[in-house]
Amino acid sequence: MKYKIPNRIKEFRIAIGLTQRELALKAGISRSVLSQFENNEKNPSLKTLDRISKSLNVSISQLLEGKKISGNLCAEAEVLFKDYKNLSKEAKKTIANVIISFKINENELRQQIKNNNSL
């Protein structure tokens, strides 16, 4: 299990768009120590792992066990899903409409490409 901790820290850090320096600052550790965690050169203490998980807005179990929120979602999707769950019904409806419009635009684009290729 030792190898999963640093990989998940880096995975979640990148997913939310933080640099090592930014995450280290939020978690109250040095960038070099965070780098050691991510490169599996050092294991964080439970207290440090707690601060890192809170800074990443994920649970410690997600970092330790690689626990996914739903199926095989990537870290970025997990972070987004966690935020989505806390939204109002109106906000969720707006997001659904945006996704539907993207899907429609994607289908239209695919059809246009298909039509152009058949010329």
N, C-alpha and C positions, 0 to 999 in steps of 0.2 A: 504494500500500500504506500510505501515511502515515495515512490515515483509519481503518484497521482496528485499529491499536494501542490508541488510547484507548477505542474502542467495546468492545473485548474486555475491557480492564481493568475497566471499569465493569460490563459484563455479568457477569463472574465475581465481582466484588466483591459485587454485589447478590445473585447466586445463592447465595452462602454466608452472606449476612446480615451483612456487615460495613459499617460506615459508612466514609466517607472518612477520618475521624479514626483509626478502628481500623486500617484497612489501612495508612495512612501510618505509624502507630506501629510496626506489625509490620515494615514494609519499611525503616524508618529514614529516612523522608523527611517533609517537612512536608505538612500537609493541603492547603495552597495550591498546592504543586507538583503533588501528585496531581490536584487539580482541573484544573490546567493540562493535564496529560496527558489526562485524561478529556474535556476540552473542546477537544482538538486545538489548543491554544495553544502547546504545547511538546512535544517528543519526548524520551522518557527515554533515557539512555545505556544501553548494553548491560549495564553493571554494575547500574544501577538497575532495569532491566527484569528482570534475573536475581533481584534481591531481591524485586521485586513478584511474579514468577511463583512463587517459593518460598513467599511469604506467602499466595498464593492456592491453593497446592497444585496448580498446573498447570504444564505445560511452556512454555518460551518460544515454541516453535513454535505452540502453541495460541493464544497472544496475538498473535503476528505474522501467522500465516497463517490464523487462524480454523479451524485443523484440528479436526475433530470426531472424537470417539472412535468413534462409530458413526452413520453416516447424517447425519440432520439433527437430532440431539439438541440441545436448548437447553443453555445453560451450566449450569443447575441440575442437569439430568440427567447432564451430563458429570461434574460433581463427585461426585454420588452414585454413578455407575457406577465411577468410579476407586476410591472407598472400598469398594464392593461387591466388586470384584475381589480385595481383600486379606482378605476375611472367610473364616472357616473354613467347611467344608461344612455343619456344623450351623447356623451363623448364617445362611447362605444359605437353608437349608431353612426356618428359622423365618420369614425375610422372605418367602419364596415362599408360605408358609401364610397369613401376614398379608395379602398381596396377594390371594390367592384368596378369603379371607373378605371382604375389601372388595368384590371383584367380585361375590360372591354377594349381599352386602347391597345393592349397587347394583342388581343385577338384580331383587331382591325389591322394592326401593323403586320401581323403574320399573313393575313389575307392579301394585303398589298404586296408584300414580298413574293408570295406565291403567284400572284397575278403578273408581277413584273418578270419573274423567272420563266413564266410560260410564254412570254412574248418572243 
